[in-house]
Amino acid sequence: MIFGVIDGEIKKQALIGTVRAVPIILGYLPIGLAFGVLASTAGLSASAAAAMSVFIFAGSSQLISVGLIGAGVGIASITATVFLVNLRHMLMSAYLAPHLRKLKTWQLILFSYEITDESFAIHSSYIREHGVPPITELFALNISAHLAWVLGSILGAWLGSSIDLDIAAFGIDFALPAMFIALLVMQIENYRHLAIAAFAALLGLLFYLAGMNQLYIILATVIAATAGVLTHREPDQAEEH
């Protein structure tokens, strides 16, 4: 009886985590599809595209990688570019780490492997409002999103090798920025958040126009995040002053 209750609770938590992942899944399927098509266009097989989605699982880095592969760029340059693009994961990990102290080492390793911009947005928003959910919910969300990404990648690679699919004509290439915009809106709770987001966007635009490549995203994020920390005041401190 006890094991039945525990098993039922785990299934419930897994279902809740999967449901919370639905917005990510709806975004990952078309984006994964776009990645698969681009990977096929760059000369990668469906199995190679699927392997990249399984072991790398970083949408922007994978899209950049296939573009560089298609352009004939060397492995060292591709590796360095992906490393720079993924440096933002250090910021996300630094934010979530204090909330995940109860996880075992192997669980932290798996969780960090599965974290993405989108899952971070969902996790951080939920933790901020409700606290840390059960471990099963955390991993159900991450794994559901990962499976959707892999499925979209395989389907896209198959379509890319089978038919001539113009992703721009269907607007699939806009799925990634559209999802990022939606996730940003979910994170904005007050005018201060809106000001910081606008500041980051302005910095990013200025750095991009100045000729920076992928580094402009990281630099704008770090500067805006630092400004957000420096201007943050706890409610009790605001009342005292």
Secondary structure, DSSP 8 states (H G I E B T S, - for coil): -HHHHHHHHHHHHHHHHHHHTHHHHHHHHHHHHHHHHHHHHTT--HHHHHHHHHHT--HHHHHHHHHHHHTT--HHHHHHHHHHHTTHHHHHHHHHGGGGTTS-HHHHHHHHHH--HHHHHHHHHHHHHH----HHHHHHHHHHHHHHHHHHHHHHHHHHHHS---TTTTTGGGHHHHHHHHHHHHH--SHHHHHHHHHHHHHHHHHHHTT--THHHHHHHHHHHHHHHHT---HHHHHH-
